[in-house]
């Protein structure tokens, strides 16, 4: 009952303070509002960005390895990326992809791919420098792709280099403007390609790539269109591991197979890179730790200013209610009652500022989500963090004024002017 009474009186005093001194209260709450808005908005944006990037990394496959000419990150223990060291390495090839599949015991499937830009035409509609993705047949399984209309390549079409193509939905919209693309013919570099399928829309990942914007053809067919011998056009072997395969065993086997294919001597360095998604994920983990720390520091200063504002209004409140405090103490009110009464009032004021800050963030997320392609989500965790931070700030800001009020002599307090 005492706790309920304290809470009720604290709300009553806080409400009176808000209504009796509107300008002073608004200016005091503004600091907490801005502070909560700053720190929670930073955390919200970071969490949304982190989720977006992690989803993009997961789309690359947690059990995937990308065999490429160059590594994604500097060598372990180094900060400088020695690109000159990798510049003269040979590029991966279709033949190496087939050898990896044939020799490996841990590989589920693999696909060889690279991309290049060409002008694409359908009737009078032209796309300049459209991205053509040339791959071997395993891409659909390796990247878990889905067909929305039509079908995927047959093994025969891939091996023989048939003039067939599967396109992304953005390409379909741009070239065919609502028409069904399946069965229609486009021209790429003057050569005709029959559209056999359209991929299910996937959206753009954090790295700016999307199958929605690609025209997918057989790598064998691409050899008649572009020279890839010893030329770096982003040639990559995407290798998918079997389920429940140990990562270290998988990597060790791949390294051994690639060294054997390249005929490297035991003391020679690898002339290829085995890029794992986990490597990039670890780099982003470090980035987000620093980003969160920076956001906490920036928001912390704003919260500190808000705390001083709450402390100021509480000292003024104690001064204005000195006679009331004296009367309460003369009637038997204990020190802890006066102390808790003002602390609760400070917490209530601070939480009100925090709630306003959270409402502003929520309004901001709606505006951003409706006006951009990037999705920001105000999570329950961040809402709880905002309320907890504002409560703590209210407690800290209200403790000293509450302590001063609790120590007042009842006789002196009653007779104060």
C-alpha positions in Angstrom: 0.0 0.0 0.0 2.9 2.4 0.8 4.4 1.7 -2.6 1.2 2.4 -4.3 0.7 5.6 -2.3 4.2 6.7 -3.3 3.6 6.0 -6.9 0.2 7.8 -6.9 1.6 10.9 -5.1 4.6 10.9 -7.4 2.4 10.9 -10.5 0.2 13.6 -8.9 3.2 15.8 -8.2 4.7 15.2 -11.6 1.4 16.1 -13.2 1.1 19.3 -11.2 4.7 20.2 -12.0 4.0 19.6 -15.7 0.8 21.7 -15.7 2.0 24.5 -13.3 5.3 25.2 -15.0 4.8 24.2 -18.6 7.7 26.1 -20.2 10.2 25.0 -17.5 9.1 21.4 -17.7 9.1 21.3 -21.5 12.7 22.7 -21.6 13.7 20.1 -19.0 12.1 17.2 -20.7 13.5 18.3 -24.0 17.0 17.2 -22.9 15.8 13.7 -22.1 13.7 13.5 -25.2 16.6 14.5 -27.4 19.0 12.2 -25.5 16.7 9.1 -25.9 16.0 10.0 -29.5 19.7 10.3 -30.2 20.9 7.1 -28.5 17.9 4.8 -29.4 17.7 6.1 -33.0 21.4 5.2 -33.4 20.9 1.8 -32.0 17.8 1.3 -34.1 19.5 2.2 -37.3 22.6 0.1 -36.4 20.4 -2.9 -35.5 18.4 -2.6 -38.8 21.6 -2.2 -40.8 23.2 -5.1 -39.1 20.1 -7.3 -39.7 20.2 -6.3 -43.4 23.8 -7.1 -43.8 23.5 -10.4 -41.9 20.6 -11.4 -44.1 22.7 -10.6 -47.1 25.5 -12.7 -45.8 23.2 -15.5 -45.1 21.9 -15.4 -48.6 25.5 -16.1 -49.7 25.3 -19.2 -47.7 26.8 -20.1 -44.4 28.1 -23.4 -45.8 29.5 -21.7 -48.9 33.1 -21.1 -50.1 34.0 -18.8 -53.0 37.2 -19.8 -54.9 38.5 -16.6 -56.4 41.7 -14.9 -57.6 41.9 -12.5 -54.6 40.9 -12.8 -51.0 38.1 -10.6 -49.5 40.2 -9.4 -46.6 43.9 -8.8 -45.8 46.0 -11.7 -44.6 45.5 -12.7 -41.0 47.4 -10.3 -38.7 47.9 -7.7 -41.3 46.0 -4.4 -42.0 47.3 -3.7 -45.5 45.8 -5.4 -48.5 48.6 -6.5 -50.8 46.7 -6.5 -54.1 49.9 -6.4 -56.1 50.7 -9.8 -54.7 47.5 -11.3 -56.1 47.4 -9.4 -59.3 49.1 -12.0 -61.4 47.3 -15.1 -60.0 45.4 -17.3 -62.5 41.6 -16.9 -62.5 39.4 -19.9 -61.7 38.0 -21.9 -64.6 35.1 -24.1 -65.6 37.4 -27.1 -65.8 38.6 -26.5 -62.3 35.0 -26.4 -61.1 34.3 -29.8 -62.7 37.4 -31.2 -61.2 36.4 -30.1 -57.7 33.0 -31.7 -58.0 34.6 -34.9 -59.3 37.3 -35.2 -56.7 35.6 -33.9 -53.5 33.9 -36.0 -50.8 32.5 -33.0 -49.0 31.1 -30.8 -51.8 27.4 -30.9 -52.4 27.5 -28.9 -55.6 29.5 -26.1 -57.3 29.0 -23.5 -60.0 31.4 -21.5 -62.1 30.3 -17.9 -62.9 31.4 -14.5 -64.0 29.6 -11.4 -65.3 30.0 -8.8 -68.1 28.0 -5.9 -69.5 26.2 -5.9 -72.9 23.4 -4.1 -74.7 20.2 -6.0 -74.7 17.3 -5.5 -77.1 13.7 -6.6 -77.4 11.9 -5.0 -80.3 12.4 -1.2 -80.0 13.3 -1.5 -76.3 17.0 -1.4 -75.4 19.0 -1.8 -72.2 22.5 -0.4 -72.4 25.2 -2.3 -70.4 22.8 -4.9 -68.9 24.6 -7.4 -66.6 25.0 -10.8 -68.2 25.7 -13.6 -65.8 27.4 -16.6 -67.3 27.4 -19.7 -65.2 27.6 -23.5 -65.2 24.5 -25.6 -64.4 24.7 -25.8 -60.6 23.9 -22.2 -59.7 20.2 -22.7 -59.0 21.0 -25.3 -56.3 24.1 -23.5 -54.9 22.3 -20.1 -54.5 18.8 -21.6 -53.7 17.2 -19.7 -56.6 13.5 -20.1 -57.5 11.7 -19.7 -60.8 8.6 -17.6 -60.9 7.7 -18.3 -64.6 8.9 -20.9 -67.0 11.8 -23.2 -66.2 15.5 -23.5 -65.5 18.2 -24.7 -67.9 18.5 -28.4 -68.7 21.9 -30.1 -68.4 22.0 -30.3 -72.2 21.4 -26.6 -72.7 24.2 -25.8 -70.2 26.7 -28.2 -71.7 26.0 -27.3 -75.4 25.7 -23.6 -74.9 22.1 -23.3 -76.1 20.9 -19.7 -76.9 18.6 -19.7 -73.8 18.3 -17.2 -70.9 16.6 -16.9 -67.6 16.1 -13.3 -66.5 15.4 -11.4 -63.3 12.1 -9.7 -62.7 13.5 -6.2 -63.1 14.9 -7.0 -66.5 11.5 -8.5 -67.4 9.7 -5.4 -66.4 12.1 -3.1 -68.3 12.1 -5.1 -71.5 8.6 -6.5 -71.7 6.5 -4.0 -69.7 3.9 -6.4 -68.3 4.1 -9.0 -71.1 4.9 -12.6 -70.3 8.6 -12.9 -71.2 8.7 -16.7 -71.5 9.0 -17.8 -75.1 10.0 -14.4 -76.4 13.4 -13.7 -78.0 15.9 -11.0 -77.1 19.1 -10.0 -78.7 22.4 -9.8 -76.8 25.4 -8.6 -78.8 23.5 -9.3 -82.0 22.8 -12.9 -81.0 19.3 -14.2 -80.3 18.3 -15.8 -77.0 15.1 -17.5 -76.1 13.7 -16.5 -72.7 12.9 -19.8 -70.9 12.3 -18.5 -67.4 12.0 -15.6 -64.9 13.5 -15.7 -61.4 11.4 -15.0 -58.4 12.0 -11.5 -57.1 14.8 -11.5 -54.5 15.5 -7.8 -53.8 18.9 -6.2 -53.5 21.4 -7.3 -50.8 23.8 -5.1 -48.8 26.5 -5.5 -51.4 24.3 -4.1 -54.2 23.9 -7.4 -56.1 20.6 -8.9 -57.1 19.5 -11.7 -59.5 16.5 -9.4 -60.3 18.9 -7.3 -62.5 20.7 -10.2 -64.2 20.3 -12.0 -67.5 21.5 -15.6 -66.9 23.0 -17.6 -69.7 25.2 -20.7 -70.1 28.9 -20.1 -69.6 29.7 -22.2 -72.7 27.5 -19.9 -74.8 29.4 -16.9 -73.3 32.7 -18.2 -74.6 31.4 -17.2 -78.1 30.7 -13.7 -76.9 33.6 -12.7 -74.7 37.2 -13.7 -74.3 37.8 -14.8 -70.7 41.2 -16.6 -71.1 43.5 -15.3 -68.4 41.4 -12.2 -68.1 40.0 -11.2 -64.7 36.2 -10.8 -65.1 35.4 -11.8 -61.6 35.6 -15.6 -62.3 34.4 -17.4 -59.2 33.8 -21.0 -58.2 30.9 -21.1 -55.7 31.1 -24.3 -53.7 28.3 -25.6 -51.4 29.2 -28.1 -48.7 27.2 -31.1 -47.8 25.0 -30.9 -44.7 26.7 -31.5 -41.3 30.2 -31.3 -42.8 32.9 -30.0 -40.5 34.0 -26.6 -41.8 37.7 -27.2 -41.2 37.6 -30.6 -43.0 35.7 -28.9 -45.8 38.2 -26.1 -46.2 41.2 -28.5 -45.9 39.9 -30.8 -48.6 39.2 -27.8 -51.0 42.6 -26.4 -50.4 44.2 -29.8 -51.1 42.1 -30.3 -54.3 42.9 -26.8 -55.7 46.6 -27.2 -55.0 46.6 -30.5 -56.8 44.7 -29.1 -59.7 47.1 -26.1 -59.9 50.1 -28.5 -59.4 51.6 -26.4 -56.6 54.7 -27.7 -54.9 54.5 -28.3 -51.1 56.5 -25.1 -50.3 54.7 -22.9 -52.8 52.0 -20.5 -51.6 48.4 -20.8 -52.7 47.7 -18.9 -56.0 44.0 -18.8 -55.2 41.7 -17.6 -52.4 39.1 -19.6 -50.4 36.7 -16.9 -49.3 34.3 -17.8 -46.5 31.2 -15.8 -45.6 32.2 -16.1 -41.9 35.3 -14.0 -42.7 33.2 -11.1 -43.8 30.8 -11.7 -40.9 33.6 -11.4 -38.4 34.8 -8.1 -40.0 31.3 -6.7 -39.6 31.1 -7.9 -36.0 34.1 -5.7 -35.2 32.7 -2.8 -37.2 29.3 -2.9 -35.3 31.0 -3.1 -31.9 32.8 0.2 -32.7 29.7 1.7 -34.2 27.6 0.8 -31.2 30.3 2.3 -28.9 30.4 5.5 -30.8 26.6 5.7 -30.8 26.5 5.1 -27.1 29.0 7.9 -26.4 27.3 10.4 -28.7 23.9 9.6 -27.2 25.4 9.5 -23.7 26.3 13.1 -23.9 22.8 14.0 -24.9 21.4 11.9 -22.1 23.7 13.6 -19.7 22.4 17.0 -20.7 18.9 15.7 -20.2 19.8 14.4 -16.7 21.0 17.9 -15.7 17.7 19.3 -16.9 15.7 16.8 -14.8 18.0 17.5 -11.7 17.4 21.3 -12.2 13.6 20.9 -12.3 13.7 18.7 -9.2 15.8 21.2 -7.2 13.3 23.9 -8.1 10.5 21.5 -7.1 12.0 20.9 -3.7 12.4 24.6 -3.2 8.8 25.3 -4.1 7.4 22.5 -1.9 9.6 23.1 1.2 6.6 24.0 3.4 4.7 20.9 2.2 7.7 18.8 3.0 7.9 20.3 6.5 4.2 19.6 7.1 4.6 16.0 5.9 7.5 15.4 8.2 5.8 17.1 11.2 2.9 14.6 10.6 5.3 11.7 10.9 6.5 11.2 7.3 9.8 9.3 7.3 12.9 10.4 5.5 12.7 7.4 3.0 9.1 8.5 2.2 10.2 12.0 1.2 13.2 10.5 -0.6 11.3 8.0 -2.6 8.5 10.5 -3.4 10.9 12.9 -5.2 12.9 10.0 -6.8 9.7 8.6 -8.2 8.7 12.0 -9.5 12.1 12.4 -11.3 11.7 9.0 -12.8 8.2 9.8 -14.0 9.4 13.0 -15.6 12.3 11.3 -17.2 10.2 8.4 -18.6 7.7 10.9 -20.1 10.7 12.5 -22.0 11.8 9.0 -23.0 8.4 8.0 -24.3 8.2 11.2 -26.4 11.7 10.4 -27.8 10.6 6.8 -28.7 7.4 8.2 -30.3 9.6 10.5 -32.5 11.8 7.5 -33.5 8.7 5.4 -34.4 7.4 8.3 -36.5 10.8 8.5 -38.2 10.9 4.8 -39.0 7.5 5.1 -40.7 8.7 8.0 -42.8 12.0 6.2 -43.8 10.3 2.9 -44.6 7.7 4.6 -46.8 10.1 6.9 -48.6 13.1 4.5 -49.1 13.8 0.8 -49.8 15.7 0.4 -46.6 13.6 -1.0 -43.7 14.1 0.3 -40.2 12.5 -1.5 -37.3 12.1 -0.2 -33.8 12.5 -3.4 -31.9 11.0 -4.3 -28.5 14.6 -4.5 -27.1 15.3 -0.9 -28.1 12.0 0.3 -26.6 12.8 -1.4 -23.3 16.4 0.0 -23.5 15.0 3.5 -24.0 12.6 3.2 -21.1 15.3 1.7 -18.9 17.9 4.4 -19.8 15.4 7.2 -19.1 14.4 5.6 -15.8 18.0 5.3 -14.7 18.7 8.9 -15.7 15.6 10.0 -13.8 16.8 8.1 -10.7 20.3 9.6 -10.9 19.1 13.1 -11.6 16.5 12.9 -8.8 18.6 11.4 -6.1 20.5 14.5 -4.9 17.4 16.8 -4.9 15.4 14.0 -3.1 18.2 13.5 -0.6 18.2 17.3 0.1 14.5 17.2 0.6 14.6 14.2 3.0 17.2 16.0 5.2 15.1 19.1 5.7 14.3 20.0 9.3 10.5 20.1 9.6 10.5 23.3 11.8 12.8 25.2 9.4 10.9 23.9 6.4 7.5 25.0 7.7 8.7 28.5 8.5 10.5 28.9 5.1 9.6 31.8 2.9 
